[in-house]
Amino acid sequence: MLPGRRLRERLQDLPQRPLHRVVIGRLYHWFVKLAFSLRLRDVDCDFRLMRRVVFEKVRLTRSSGVICVELMKKVQDHGYRIAEVPVHHFHRSYGKSQFFNFPRVARTLVDLSGSGGSSWSSSST
């Protein structure tokens, strides 16, 4: 498994994101890392290169923003080798993020809390 991780760039090179997005992103990262014992630097980087055999064992059940956490938790619990590689993230040239609205963030929080994470162990593929 080869997931990407965002490069730490110089402050002046970072896209100008609103403060609330920066704070929410950092809190989410640390909560997910601690709550699910993930040994990744960047859970939500959407660059992943995987062998097809991974999906013969790993079954995904979520469709919200939690799917990245579910995928990486199950991959890690199945013992697959994970090597993160740095990737560049470029400024969005068109449109804006569809995620940061209250209903989607609330759904993600509901999925993360309660029974969501506890059912993601490797025994429940």
Secondary structure, DSSP 8 states (H G I E B T S, - for coil): -EEEEE----GGGS----HHHHHHHHHHHHHHHHHTT---S-TT---EE--TTHHHH------STTHHHHHHHHHHHTT-----EEE-----SSS--SS-SHHHHHHHHHHHTTHHHHTTSGGG-
